Amino acid sequence: MSDKKGSEGRIQWSRFFKKLSPYMIQKGLLYMKHYGPREFWIRLHERFEPEEIPYGPWYAAYVPDQTVLDKQRKKRFAYAPLISVVVPAYRTPELFLRQMIDSLESQTYENWELCIANGSPEDQSMKKVLEEYSQQDKRVRWKDLTENKGIAENTNAAFAMAAGEFVGLLDHDDLLAPNALYEIVNALNAHEHVDVVYTDEDKVTAELDEHFQPHLKPDFNIDLLRSNNYICHFFVARRQLVGEVGGFRREFDGAQDYDFIFRCVEKAQEVVHVPEILYHWRTHKASTADNPASKMYAFEAGKRAIEAHLERTGVKGTVSHTPDLGFYRVKYPVQGHPLVSIIIPNKDEKETLEKCLESIKKNTLYDNYEIIIVENNSTTDEIFDYYKKISQDPRIHLICWKKEFNYSAINNFGVKNARGEYLLFLNNDVTIITEDWMGEMLGVCQRKEVGAVGVKLIYPDNTIQHAGCVIGIGGIAGHMFVDMPAERTGYLHKASILQDMSAVTAACMMMKRSAFDKAGGFTEELAVAFNDVDLCLKTIKAGYLVVYDPYARLYHMESKTRGAENNDAKIRRFQKEIEYMRSNWIDVLKKGDPNYNKNLSLTKWNYSLKPLPGMTGKNDEKD
């Protein structure tokens, strides 16, 4: 999986030198100044490590061919609304302007209008192009503004021109895929109450000769949105909603779309994600797609956009920048001083348990907790002597499980003996890294919409053991970023930012007791495998979020080379548990994890691309 020779992995030098230019060197120096040499070196390796599935060939196989596009043009939707694509234009190079308009002219869905607000009326070459296209196609409309009022007010002027039931945001130098509006309308027909639709995107060179850095997104994910404007492009909203929220606000220039997206999703009845790459963000020297380091004001505006969103929604939280520009941390403060019940199953492991308990005692800032050790048929004198010693601590309670091993039943038994409003399931082979781990988890878990919180778990060799779980990885579910060096941040920094996921491991997981009860607790038919995944899915089904919180970090001593399920009883039990998951969660296994993306691999842990049929022969993945 990962290259263990160094934390930075390997650089694909051919890609590196292909990108090298005086401009890129200047940009690299800015980044080095921001990150410092060590962090810059790590990120350079992440940026130019070999792609398991190169995006260029993958994209060439991915795009719909002419037969598909022709079929789309013949489609007659039951609901075929006018889509107004709004563009704030300012000193747009003639070639870019033509290519942007051409991308609308190429749409397979024809009921659209293009509304261009021209913030540079003195530019004669732009005026000539706009007149030419508008005379040829009445769907292309434009308006000269009296002056350039900035991107927010220029966009509002374009909004004012729109007559469509829905409006989509397009930058003046970017492109839509020819099937973009078709896929949007297809989603509108499938979802009766949708107010907001967004799509996947990638970047394209100024010359349009290379597509790169695909952004393959999850379905709506509020914690990810508070960490980064992942929705970004292509964003389409009901025009009535745009009017209700008031369009763009100039005080958020630089992150005006981020602020606008927050206000739209707060009021939207339904937010729908179309997992198709339908927007191409052109990179060039003046583009924020290519040079974020030069626009620090934009990141400050993004921080204020999150703060304003939290204030509107009545959520207490402190927003700060992360080392990765454009990515943010929201820290949720603990409300009150509730009791947390830490539930630790144990059998015989004296030294392991001792390290765990000492770590909790020495490295935990939050002080209102109890520890319930569920003794599970230990046999050594050593462990019972240790139990006597620790029982003197009034925080520690020992209870005995006398039946056969069943992880689910043991934890349910622990809950019955717990007094806390919050339950913290913990393996005995973990030790604390971040002192505020419990307060960090508790602040997130106290939010009314959150049912469970998981953490970043790290092996003793400083590689990742768990950074959230994805349903479908490896067949049923798997941990993300396993064996990746812990100092790395992964695809779009997902190993290092707060986000909602479909499951987290119960090796360290906090739950509201009310959510645990509503979900029905651990399923005792799942004695060993997938019980935490099943509980998380039940928690989501009960109406709660499951959150991955990388700011709480623990070492997990679990062996990387576990013994195989190598006797008949274990094999039968494991197959039975797999069958339970398949029969009970067939919908999510078939449809795919909503917090992942259908175009990503189900055999890799690192958000690499899913091979397309015929692309890589024996490595093709089957649905």
Disulfide bonds with the S-S distance in Angstrom:
none
